[in-house]
Amino acid sequence: MTRNKQINRKNVAKPIMIGLLLLYGLLYAGVIIWHTYKPLPNGISYAGEMHFTDDVEMFTDLTYAQNEAGDGMVHELSIFEEVYDMVDEAEEFIVLDFFLLDHYYDEDVDFPKLAETLTSHLVNKKKEQPEVRIVFITDPVNTGYGSYESKWFNQMEEAGIEVIYTDLDPLRDSTPIYSGLYRTLFRWGDFEKKGWIPNAMASEAPNMTLASYMKLLNVKANHRKTLVTDKAALVTSGNPHNASGFHGNVALKVKGRVLNDILEAEEAVLAYTNGGTLPRVEMEVPADGDYAVQYVTEKKIFDALLSDIHRTQPGDTIRMGMFFIAERHLVNALVDAANRGVKVEMILDPNENSFGNEKSGLPNRPVVQEMMEDTDGKMNIRWYNTVIGQYHTKLVVIQTAEDTYITNGSANLTERTLDNYNLEANLRVIAPNDSELAKELDAYFQRLWENEDALYTVDFETYQSEFTFLQRGIYTIQSWLKLTTY
């Protein structure tokens, strides 16, 4: 009798377990679908109007040497010097949105003290002119996703600066297989009071909790890099992060009516995170000028860039300085452009190192190998000679017979940055071919491509090793499963 009861219990327990697993499977699938396609917060994926201005300036950071060994290394840095000047010159308000601001790193290098210096300028500004409103929007990566506090942002808050840690939860999830587990299981395990796991950013950084690591692995970010004041705005690919101080980056500074569009787009992040509004600029400048400018964020960056590539004709030129390229539709558009007679030139980071750690060459190396094959070698590709740091630039310049189309800012050419997962921000500019800005951009690319006074770039073959086939296989699997950071 007892044995029969045991058998009956087993017979009952088995279908119950199967039912519970099926129920969880349905919940898991539903959570994945919802958080992959759910509506975005209001104001995210923003395309402002086209505004006209005569005031667009270009600033660059470059680290270069005379050879691949790094002899005669030079750091030519101007972007954050301009940021500090803009902070000092502001009279009414300062709104910053930067992904990464900290001082931790493992390399034995005397990096620029970007975090300390920007913090000092902002704190001093608030002390000297307390009536100036300062808002700093940033990513929770700067607190280890809640594992510890940032000394720099604490200093700002003590001085009366508003610090907004972006709420990433309402954004769409970009790693569906993991996000289903994170949303249904892992996110509820935040019981630790102190971090105990070594920090992924740097060994000297404070330890992180397991819950913070679970959040980190659900990869998403406010990746924007924008500064706007009552005087001007600057959109860049650079972070005020010490270990990024020698990266190659480009910034565009602009004045005019586009400033209010930038403020509107940044206000959307503030509004859905903490609530609140941002100021606006009273415009007295004329609404005309040689440059058409537009502020675009998230997928609107992709839409505008794809449209600009599609407009190219035989004899036009597409030039690119880029950290990551992998987004399939853009890759195909560039291949099609090269095959129809458009000259395509790309300077890319070799994805060889990240803050002192060796990388596998993904995604750029397998992607450009494929592009070269699909165009029968019509692509013109060079790798930046990254003697230290990264070629972190996110610049695309398209020159047609009539105009030069420019996009620059935080967005890499990847699915994560261009398909409404991360928060990203670019400035799009349409400039006359004979304008000062178009000439500066031409000189920038010419200098790097031709190695005019240093070894800025190396031949395509330099990094296309015998491991390319393996890299392509790994890249294909990662892309299919969406288990990437790009």
C-alpha positions as CSV (number, residue, x, y, z in Angstrom):
1,M,0.0,0.0,0.0
2,T,2.8,2.4,0.9
3,R,4.6,1.6,-2.3
4,N,1.5,2.3,-4.3
5,K,1.1,5.7,-2.6
6,Q,4.7,6.5,-3.5
7,I,4.1,5.5,-7.1
8,N,1.0,7.7,-7.2
9,R,2.8,10.7,-5.8
10,K,5.5,10.3,-8.5
11,N,2.9,10.0,-11.2
12,V,1.3,13.2,-9.9
13,A,4.5,15.1,-9.3
14,K,5.9,14.5,-12.8
15,P,3.1,16.2,-14.8
16,I,3.1,19.1,-12.2
17,M,6.8,19.6,-12.8
18,I,6.3,19.5,-16.6
19,G,3.4,21.9,-16.3
20,L,5.4,24.3,-14.2
21,L,8.3,24.2,-16.7
22,L,6.0,24.8,-19.5
23,L,4.4,27.7,-17.7
24,Y,7.9,29.1,-17.0
25,G,8.8,28.6,-20.6
26,L,5.8,30.6,-21.7
27,L,6.6,33.3,-19.2
28,Y,10.3,33.4,-20.3
29,A,9.3,33.7,-24.0
30,G,6.7,36.4,-23.3
31,V,9.2,38.4,-21.2
32,I,11.8,38.2,-24.0
33,I,9.3,39.3,-26.6
34,W,7.9,42.2,-24.5
35,H,11.3,43.6,-23.5
36,T,12.7,43.3,-27.0
37,Y,9.9,45.2,-28.7
38,K,8.2,47.2,-25.9
39,P,7.4,50.9,-26.5
40,L,10.2,53.3,-25.8
41,P,9.9,56.1,-23.3
42,N,8.5,59.3,-24.8
43,G,11.1,61.3,-26.6
44,I,13.5,58.5,-27.1
45,S,14.6,57.8,-30.7
46,Y,14.5,61.5,-31.6
47,A,15.0,63.4,-34.8
48,G,15.1,67.1,-34.5
49,E,14.3,69.6,-37.3
50,M,17.0,70.7,-39.7
51,H,18.3,74.1,-38.6
52,F,20.7,76.5,-40.3
53,T,23.7,78.1,-38.8
54,D,27.1,79.4,-39.7
55,D,28.7,78.1,-36.4
56,V,29.9,74.5,-36.6
57,E,33.5,73.7,-35.4
58,M,35.4,70.5,-35.4
59,F,37.7,69.3,-32.5
60,T,39.8,66.2,-32.5
61,D,41.9,64.0,-30.2
62,L,44.7,61.9,-31.7
63,T,47.4,59.8,-30.3
64,Y,50.1,58.8,-32.8
65,A,53.6,57.7,-33.2
66,Q,56.3,57.3,-35.9
67,N,56.0,53.5,-36.0
68,E,54.1,50.5,-34.7
69,A,56.4,50.3,-31.7
70,G,55.2,53.7,-30.5
71,D,58.4,55.7,-31.0
72,G,57.9,59.5,-31.0
73,M,54.4,59.2,-29.5
74,V,52.4,62.4,-29.5
75,H,49.1,63.1,-27.7
76,E,47.2,65.8,-29.6
77,L,44.2,66.6,-27.5
78,S,41.7,69.4,-27.8
79,I,38.1,68.1,-27.1
80,F,38.0,68.4,-23.3
81,E,39.9,71.6,-23.3
82,E,37.0,72.9,-25.3
83,V,34.5,71.3,-22.9
84,Y,36.2,73.1,-19.9
85,D,36.0,76.4,-21.8
86,M,32.3,75.9,-22.5
87,V,31.6,75.2,-18.8
88,D,33.5,78.3,-17.7
89,E,31.8,80.5,-20.3
90,A,28.2,79.4,-19.5
91,E,26.0,82.0,-17.9
92,E,22.6,80.4,-17.4
93,F,22.8,76.6,-17.5
94,I,25.0,73.6,-18.3
95,V,23.5,70.2,-19.3
96,L,25.9,67.3,-19.7
97,D,25.1,63.7,-20.7
98,F,28.2,61.5,-20.6
99,F,28.4,57.7,-20.4
100,L,31.6,57.3,-18.4
101,L,33.3,59.5,-15.9
102,D,35.8,57.9,-13.5
103,H,39.5,57.6,-12.8
104,Y,40.1,53.8,-12.4
105,Y,42.5,51.9,-14.7
106,D,45.1,49.2,-14.5
107,E,47.6,50.3,-17.0
108,D,50.9,51.9,-15.9
109,V,50.3,55.1,-17.9
110,D,50.0,58.7,-16.9
111,F,46.6,59.3,-18.4
112,P,45.0,62.8,-18.5
113,K,43.0,63.5,-15.4
114,L,39.7,64.1,-17.2
115,A,37.3,63.0,-14.4
116,E,39.1,65.2,-11.8
117,T,39.4,68.2,-14.1
118,L,35.8,68.2,-15.4
119,T,34.5,67.8,-11.9
120,S,36.7,70.7,-10.6
121,H,35.4,73.0,-13.4
122,L,31.8,72.1,-12.7
123,V,32.1,72.4,-8.9
124,N,34.0,75.7,-9.2
125,K,31.4,77.0,-11.6
126,K,28.6,76.2,-9.2
127,K,30.4,77.8,-6.3
128,E,31.3,81.0,-8.2
129,Q,27.9,81.3,-10.0
130,P,25.3,79.4,-7.9
131,E,22.5,80.8,-10.1
132,V,23.8,78.7,-13.0
133,R,21.8,75.4,-13.2
134,I,24.0,72.4,-13.8
135,V,22.5,69.0,-14.7
136,F,24.7,66.0,-15.3
137,I,23.0,62.9,-16.8
138,T,25.1,59.8,-16.8
139,D,25.0,56.0,-16.8
140,P,24.9,53.8,-13.7
141,V,28.1,52.1,-14.9
142,N,29.8,54.9,-12.9
143,T,28.5,53.3,-9.6
144,G,29.1,49.7,-10.6
145,Y,25.3,49.5,-11.2
146,G,24.6,50.4,-7.6
147,S,27.5,48.6,-5.9
148,Y,29.3,51.8,-4.8
149,E,29.2,55.6,-5.0
150,S,31.2,57.8,-7.3
151,K,33.5,60.2,-5.5
152,W,33.2,62.7,-8.5
153,F,29.4,62.7,-8.7
154,N,29.2,62.9,-4.9
155,Q,31.4,66.1,-5.1
156,M,29.1,67.5,-7.7
157,E,25.9,66.8,-5.7
158,E,27.5,68.3,-2.6
159,A,28.1,71.5,-4.6
160,G,24.4,71.6,-5.7
161,I,24.8,70.0,-9.1
162,E,21.9,67.8,-10.2
163,V,23.2,64.3,-11.0
164,I,20.8,62.0,-12.8
165,Y,21.7,58.3,-13.1
166,T,19.8,57.1,-16.1
167,D,17.1,54.5,-15.5
168,L,18.0,51.7,-18.0
169,D,15.2,49.4,-17.1
170,P,12.5,51.0,-19.4
171,L,14.8,50.6,-22.4
172,R,14.6,47.5,-24.6
173,D,16.8,44.5,-23.9
174,S,19.4,43.6,-26.5
175,T,20.4,40.1,-25.3
176,P,17.1,38.2,-25.4
177,I,18.4,34.8,-24.2
178,Y,19.9,36.3,-21.1
179,S,17.3,39.1,-20.5
180,G,14.6,36.5,-20.1
181,L,16.5,35.0,-17.2
182,Y,17.5,38.3,-15.8
183,R,13.9,39.7,-15.9
184,T,12.3,36.6,-14.4
185,L,14.9,35.4,-11.9
186,F,18.2,37.3,-11.5
187,R,16.9,40.8,-10.9
188,W,15.2,39.8,-7.7
189,G,18.3,38.7,-5.9
190,D,19.7,42.0,-4.7
191,F,20.3,41.1,-1.0
192,E,24.0,42.0,-0.7
193,K,25.1,45.1,1.2
194,K,28.7,45.2,0.0
195,G,30.4,44.3,-3.2
196,W,32.8,41.3,-3.2
197,I,33.4,40.5,-6.9
198,P,36.3,42.1,-8.7
199,N,35.3,45.1,-10.9
200,A,35.1,44.4,-14.6
201,M,36.3,47.9,-15.4
202,A,39.5,47.9,-13.5
203,S,41.1,45.9,-10.6
204,E,41.5,49.1,-8.6
205,A,37.8,50.0,-8.9
206,P,35.6,49.0,-6.0
207,N,34.2,45.5,-5.9
208,M,30.7,44.8,-7.3
209,T,27.8,42.8,-5.9
210,L,26.4,39.7,-7.7
211,A,23.2,41.6,-8.4
212,S,25.1,44.4,-10.1
213,Y,26.9,42.0,-12.3
214,M,23.6,40.4,-13.3
215,K,22.5,43.9,-14.3
216,L,25.7,44.6,-16.2
217,L,25.3,41.4,-18.2
218,N,21.9,42.6,-19.4
219,V,23.9,44.9,-21.6
220,K,22.4,48.3,-22.2
221,A,23.6,51.9,-21.6
222,N,23.1,55.6,-21.8
223,H,26.0,55.9,-24.2
224,R,25.5,59.5,-25.1
225,K,28.3,62.1,-25.0
226,T,26.8,65.6,-25.2
227,L,27.2,69.0,-23.6
228,V,24.9,71.9,-24.1
229,T,24.9,75.4,-22.5
230,D,23.1,78.6,-23.1
231,K,25.9,79.5,-25.5
232,A,26.7,76.4,-27.6
233,A,26.5,72.6,-27.7
234,L,29.2,69.9,-28.3
235,V,28.5,66.4,-29.5
236,T,31.4,64.0,-29.3
237,S,32.6,60.4,-29.2
238,G,34.8,61.0,-26.1
239,N,34.2,60.3,-22.4
240,P,35.6,62.2,-19.4
241,H,37.2,59.0,-18.4
242,N,40.9,59.0,-17.5
243,A,41.7,55.6,-19.1
244,S,40.1,56.9,-22.3
245,G,42.2,60.1,-22.3
246,F,44.4,59.0,-25.2
247,H,41.7,57.6,-27.4
248,G,41.1,59.0,-30.9
249,N,37.9,61.0,-30.9
250,V,36.1,63.7,-32.9
251,A,33.7,66.4,-31.6
252,L,31.5,68.9,-33.3
253,K,30.5,72.2,-31.6
254,V,27.4,74.0,-32.8
255,K,25.4,77.2,-32.1
256,G,21.9,78.2,-33.1
257,R,18.4,76.8,-32.8
258,V,19.5,73.2,-32.7
259,L,20.4,73.8,-29.0
260,N,16.8,73.6,-28.0
261,D,16.3,70.3,-29.9
262,I,19.3,68.9,-27.9
263,L,17.7,70.1,-24.7
264,E,14.4,68.6,-25.7
265,A,16.0,65.2,-26.4
266,E,18.0,65.3,-23.1
267,E,14.9,66.3,-21.2
268,A,13.2,63.1,-22.3
269,V,15.9,61.1,-20.4
270,L,15.5,63.2,-17.4
271,A,11.7,63.0,-17.5
272,Y,11.3,59.2,-17.7
273,T,14.1,58.7,-15.1
274,N,13.4,61.2,-12.3
275,G,10.9,63.6,-13.8
276,G,11.6,67.3,-14.4
277,T,12.4,69.7,-17.2
278,L,15.4,71.4,-18.7
279,P,15.7,75.1,-19.7
280,R,15.6,76.4,-23.2
281,V,17.6,79.0,-25.0
282,E,16.1,82.3,-26.0
283,M,17.1,82.6,-29.6
284,E,18.1,86.0,-31.1
285,V,20.4,84.6,-33.8
286,P,19.1,84.4,-37.4
287,A,17.7,81.1,-38.5
288,D,19.9,80.9,-41.6
289,G,23.5,79.9,-42.4
290,D,25.6,77.7,-44.6
291,Y,25.3,74.5,-42.5
292,A,22.1,72.5,-42.0
293,V,22.3,70.7,-38.6
294,Q,20.1,68.1,-36.9
295,Y,20.3,66.3,-33.5
296,V,19.4,62.6,-33.9
297,T,19.3,59.9,-31.3
298,E,19.1,56.1,-31.2
299,K,17.5,54.5,-34.4
300,K,17.0,57.9,-36.0
301,I,20.8,58.1,-36.4
302,F,20.6,54.8,-38.4
303,D,17.6,56.1,-40.5
304,A,19.4,59.3,-41.4
305,L,22.8,57.6,-42.2
306,L,21.2,54.9,-44.3
307,S,19.3,57.5,-46.3
308,D,22.5,59.5,-46.9
309,I,24.4,56.4,-48.0
310,H,21.6,55.4,-50.4
311,R,21.7,58.8,-52.1
312,T,25.3,58.3,-53.2
313,Q,26.1,57.9,-56.9
314,P,29.1,56.7,-58.9
315,G,32.0,59.2,-58.2
316,D,30.8,60.2,-54.8
317,T,32.9,59.4,-51.7
318,I,32.1,57.8,-48.3
319,R,34.8,58.2,-45.7
320,M,34.6,56.8,-42.2
321,G,36.6,56.8,-39.0
322,M,35.0,54.2,-36.8
323,F,35.5,52.1,-33.6
324,F,33.0,49.4,-34.3
325,I,31.2,48.4,-37.6
326,A,28.8,45.5,-37.6
327,E,25.2,46.5,-38.3
328,R,24.0,44.3,-41.1
329,H,21.9,46.8,-43.1
330,L,24.6,49.4,-43.0
331,V,27.3,46.9,-44.0
332,N,25.1,45.8,-47.0
333,A,24.5,49.5,-47.9
334,L,28.3,50.2,-48.0
335,V,28.9,47.1,-50.0
336,D,26.2,48.1,-52.5
337,A,27.7,51.6,-52.7
338,A,31.2,50.4,-53.4
339,N,29.8,48.0,-56.1
340,R,28.0,50.8,-57.9
341,G,31.1,53.0,-58.1
342,V,31.1,55.0,-54.9
343,K,34.6,55.4,-53.4
344,V,34.5,53.9,-49.9
345,E,37.4,54.6,-47.5
346,M,37.3,53.4,-43.9
347,I,39.8,54.0,-41.0
348,L,38.9,51.4,-38.3
349,D,40.1,50.4,-34.9
350,P,41.7,46.9,-35.1
351,N,39.8,45.9,-31.9
352,E,43.1,44.7,-30.6
353,N,43.0,46.1,-27.0
354,S,40.6,47.4,-24.4
355,F,42.1,49.3,-21.5
356,G,45.2,47.1,-21.5
357,N,43.4,43.8,-22.2
358,E,43.9,42.0,-25.4
359,K,40.8,41.6,-27.7
360,S,40.0,39.1,-30.4
361,G,39.5,41.5,-33.3
362,L,35.7,41.3,-33.2
363,P,33.7,42.7,-34.8
364,N,35.7,44.7,-37.2
365,R,38.1,42.2,-38.7
366,P,35.6,39.5,-39.8
367,V,33.2,42.1,-41.0
368,V,35.6,44.0,-43.2
369,Q,37.0,40.7,-44.5
370,E,33.5,39.9,-45.7
371,M,33.1,43.4,-47.1
372,M,36.3,43.1,-49.1
373,E,35.2,39.7,-50.5
374,D,31.7,41.0,-51.4
375,T,33.1,44.0,-53.3
376,D,36.0,42.1,-55.0
377,G,38.4,44.4,-53.1
378,K,36.7,47.6,-54.0
379,M,36.7,48.8,-50.4
380,N,39.6,50.9,-49.2
381,I,40.3,50.0,-45.6
382,R,43.1,51.0,-43.3
383,W,43.6,50.2,-39.6
384,Y,44.5,52.9,-37.1
385,N,47.9,52.4,-35.5
386,T,46.7,52.2,-31.9
387,V,50.0,52.4,-30.1
388,I,48.0,53.2,-26.9
389,G,44.2,53.4,-26.4
390,Q,41.7,53.0,-29.1
391,Y,40.6,54.7,-32.3
392,H,37.3,55.5,-30.6
393,T,35.9,57.8,-33.3
394,K,32.4,57.5,-34.7
395,L,32.5,59.8,-37.8
396,V,31.0,59.3,-41.2
397,V,31.5,61.8,-44.0
398,I,29.6,61.4,-47.3
399,Q,30.6,63.7,-50.2
400,T,28.2,64.0,-53.2
401,A,28.5,66.3,-56.1
402,E,26.4,68.9,-54.3
403,D,27.0,68.6,-50.5
404,T,28.9,66.9,-47.7
405,Y,26.8,64.9,-45.3
406,I,28.3,64.4,-41.8
407,T,27.3,62.4,-38.8
408,N,29.4,62.3,-35.6
409,G,28.8,61.5,-31.9
410,S,28.4,58.5,-29.7
411,A,27.0,55.9,-32.1
412,N,29.1,53.0,-33.3
413,L,27.7,51.3,-36.4
414,T,26.3,48.3,-34.5
415,E,22.9,46.9,-33.8
416,R,23.1,47.7,-30.1
417,T,23.7,51.4,-30.8
418,L,21.4,51.9,-33.8
419,D,18.4,49.7,-33.1
420,N,16.9,51.5,-30.1
421,Y,18.7,49.5,-27.4
422,N,21.3,52.0,-26.1
423,L,20.7,55.7,-25.7
424,E,22.9,57.4,-28.3
425,A,23.3,60.9,-29.7
426,N,24.8,62.2,-33.0
427,L,24.9,65.6,-34.7
428,R,24.1,65.4,-38.4
429,V,25.4,68.2,-40.6
430,I,24.9,69.0,-44.3
431,A,27.7,71.3,-45.4
432,P,28.6,72.9,-48.8
433,N,31.6,71.1,-50.3
434,D,33.6,74.3,-50.3
435,S,32.8,75.1,-46.7
436,E,35.5,75.4,-44.0
437,L,34.1,72.4,-42.1
438,A,34.2,70.2,-45.3
439,K,37.8,71.3,-45.9
440,E,38.8,70.5,-42.3
441,L,37.3,67.0,-42.6
442,D,39.1,66.4,-45.8
443,A,42.4,67.4,-44.3
444,Y,41.7,65.2,-41.3
445,F,41.2,62.1,-43.4
446,Q,44.0,63.0,-45.8
447,R,46.5,63.3,-42.9
448,L,45.6,59.9,-41.4
449,W,45.2,58.1,-44.7
450,E,48.5,59.3,-46.2
451,N,50.5,59.2,-42.9
452,E,51.6,62.7,-43.6
453,D,53.7,63.3,-40.5
454,A,53.5,60.0,-38.5
455,L,52.3,56.4,-38.9
456,Y,48.6,57.0,-38.2
457,T,47.3,54.1,-40.1
458,V,48.5,50.7,-41.4
459,D,47.6,48.5,-44.4
460,F,44.5,46.4,-44.4
461,E,46.5,43.2,-44.5
462,T,48.3,44.0,-41.2
463,Y,45.5,42.6,-39.0
464,Q,43.9,40.1,-41.3
465,S,45.5,37.0,-39.8
466,E,45.0,33.3,-40.2
467,F,42.4,33.4,-37.4
468,T,40.0,35.4,-39.6
469,F,37.9,32.3,-40.4
470,L,37.5,31.4,-36.7
471,Q,36.7,35.0,-35.8
472,R,34.0,35.1,-38.5
473,G,32.5,31.9,-37.1
474,I,32.5,33.3,-33.5
475,Y,31.1,36.6,-34.8
476,T,28.3,34.8,-36.7
477,I,27.2,32.7,-33.7
478,Q,27.4,35.7,-31.4
479,S,25.3,37.8,-33.8
480,W,22.7,35.1,-34.3
481,L,22.3,34.6,-30.5
482,K,22.7,38.4,-29.8
483,L,25.4,37.6,-27.2
484,T,27.7,40.5,-27.9
485,T,28.6,43.9,-26.6
486,Y,28.3,45.5,-30.0
